[in-house]
């Protein structure tokens, strides 16, 4: 009984780790079957389905089941990056250039980096609305300019 539980738990964890792609479900059967659904419950169901079916790696290697080459990193990852680099990123956005801004543009797969940087610079006051603005708010605004 314990071997089955450990095996199922391992498969679910492997499937859950696929969530770094375009959305929180990741590529796989769960993404295909639950297309258009939103919310934590559906993300959990989709990720679990991907893990149980073990098809995330198959989707990556064959380019099927919702995998998109070069897809943008999820907003969750952007929030983590912003949270870890709030001050440096604020300085780079204010200047319209810098290492933090370059990394962010790469993370979001921005095709026109110069325009992206200029847009963020022009909208600095809309992004950093106060000294106590949250990383989630900043990331959401940045993400909206990257699309």
N, C-alpha and C positions, 0 to 999 in steps of 0.2 A: 504494500500500500504506500509506503513512504517513497519508494522509487518512482511510482507513478506521479505522486504529488510534486516531487523535485523536478521531474521531467517536464510536467505541465508548467510549473513555475518558471523554469528556465526558458521554455519556449515563449511564454508570455513576456518575460523580461527582454528577450531578444527582439520580439516584435515591437515592444514599447519603445525600444531604442531607435526605431526607425522614424520617430516623430520629429527629426531635425529637418525634414524636407519642407515642401511648400506649405503644408499645414500641419496640424498636430496629429493627424492620423498616419501620415507617411504613405508610401506606395504599397499597394497590395490589394487583396480581395476586399478588405474592409473599406478601403477608399472607393473602390468601384461600386460596391453594393450600397454604400451609404452616401453617395454623391448628393449634395444639396442639403444634407442634414447639418445642423449646428448644435452646439452645446456640449458641455462636459460629458454628459451621459453618452451621446453619440460618439464622441472622441474616444471614450473608454471602450465602447463596444467595437468600434472600428479597429482600434489598436490591438485589442484582445483578439479579434478575429484574424488580423494579420499575424499575430504571434502564434495562435493555435494552428493556423494553416501553414505557417512557416514559409510564406511566399514573398517576404520583403526582399530577400537576396535575389530570388528569381526575378522580381520586378526590376531591380537595379541592373542586373546583368543583361536582361533581354529588352529593357526599355518599355515594359508593358505595365498593366495594372495601375495606371496613374502616375508612373514615374515620368518626370519632365527634366530633361538635361538642362542644367544651369538654372533651375527654379530658384526663386528668391527664398532666403532663409525666413523662417517664421518670425512674426512679430515678437514672440517670446524671446528668441535669441537676440533680437535687436534691443529689447528691454534690458536684458542681462548686460550687453555690451555698453549701453548708455549708462546703466547704474554703476558699472565698474569704472567708467571714464567720464563722469558728468563734467568735471571742471575742465579737463583737457579738451573735451569735445566742444564745450561752450566757447573756449578760446579759439579753436580752429574754425568753428562756424562763424564767429564774429569776424575773423580775418578772411574767411572764404577759402582757406587752404590749410593743410597740415596733415600730419600722419594719422591722427584719429579720424579725420574726415575721409582720408584715402581708404582706410580700413573699412569704415562704414559703407562707403560707396561700393567697395568690393563685396562686402557681405550681402548687400541688397542687389547685386548684379546690375548696377546702374550703367546704362550704355553711354550716356552723355554726362561724364563726370563733371566737366566744366559747368554745364548748365545746372546740374544738381547742386554743386557747391555754391554757385551764385544765387540760386533760389533759396537755399538755406540761409545764406548771408543776408539776403534781402528780407527774409522772414524771421530773423533772429528774435525779435521782440514777441513774435507770435509763438515761437517755440519755447523760449525761456521767458515765460510770462511773469515770473517773480523769483526771488532768491530761494524760495522754498518749494519750487515746482518739483513734482515727482518724476522719477526716471520713466515711469509708465506713461505719463503725459507727454514728456519730451519724445519718447520713442514713437508714440502714436502719431504725433505731428510730423516727425521726420519720415516715418513710414508713408504717410499720406502724400508727401512731396516726392517720394521715390517712385510712386506708381505712375 
